Amino acid sequence: MKYSLVAAFLALPLALAASLKSVVVTFPKGTPDSVINQAKHSLVASGGVITHEYSLINGFAAEAPASALQTLSTQDAKYKPDIEEDKVVNANGEYAAAF
């Protein structure tokens, strides 16, 4: 009994990591910083992690649960984010295997 409980706690982070999607979230030109910051806050509050913040474009990379991404996609009608799976693309435009 004791060992099964310990095993369950050790497996929990792996289960949670498997349920996160790696995405790139970008916003239209002219999106206020407050909208982007609210999106980041809502993803983190839903169990996501911001993995990179971009400075040249309005956006960020994140790992987040699918439910949080669904909420984010409907959060703001005027500044609707574009949410894409984070993939490696080679020079021929083909998708390569993720790390």
N, C-alpha and C positions, 0 to 999 in steps of 0.2 A: 504494500500500500504506500509506504513512504517513498519507495523508489519510483513508483508510477506517478506520484505527485511531482517529484523533482523532474522527471522526464517530461511531463506536461509543461512545466514552467520553462524548461530549456527549449522545447519545440515551439513555444509561443512566438518568439521573435522571428523564427523562420517562416511561420505561417503568415505573420503580418507582413513580412518583407515580400512574400510571394504575391500578396494581394495588392501591392502597390504598382501603379503604372508609371513608367518613366515618360515624361512628356515635356514638350516645349510650348509655352503659352506666350502668344504675342497679341498685342493690342493695336488698333488702328492709330495712325499718325494723329496727334493732337489729343490723345487720351490723357486726362489729368492724372498726375501722380497719385492723387487720393484714390482713384479707382483701382490703379495697379496695386497700391499698398493694401487696400481692402481685399483684393483677390488673394494676395500673399497671406494675409492674416487669416482669411477663411480657410485656405488650404492647410495651413499649419494647425489651426484649431480643429480640423477634421482628421488629423493624424498624418498629414503630409509633411514633406521636407523640401524646402527650397534648396536646390543643388547648385544653381548658378544664377546670378543676376546680370543681365546684359546692359551695357551702357550705350551702345550705338542704336539699339532698337528698343521699342517699348515692350519689354517682356522678360521672362525668366524661364529657367528649366526647373522641373520639380519631379518628385516621386510622390504620388498621391493615390488614395483609394478612388475607384471608379465613381462612387457616390459623390465624393467631393468635386470631381471634375464635372459631373452632371450639374451640380448646384452652381458651379462657377460659370458654366456655359449659359445659364439663364439669369445670372446675377444682375447684369446691366444691359438693357436693351439698346441704348445709344452707343455704348462702347463695347460691343460684343467681342470677346476674345476668340482667337483662333487657337485651338488646342490640337496639337499634332503629336503622334508617338515619336519619341526621341530615338532616331535610328542613325546608323552610320551609312553614308552614301558615298560611293566611289566616283571616280571621274566619268564613268560611263553612265551614271545615273542609276546604277543598280544598288539595291540594298544589300549590305553586308551583314553578317552575323553580329549581334551585339557582343560586347566584351565578355 
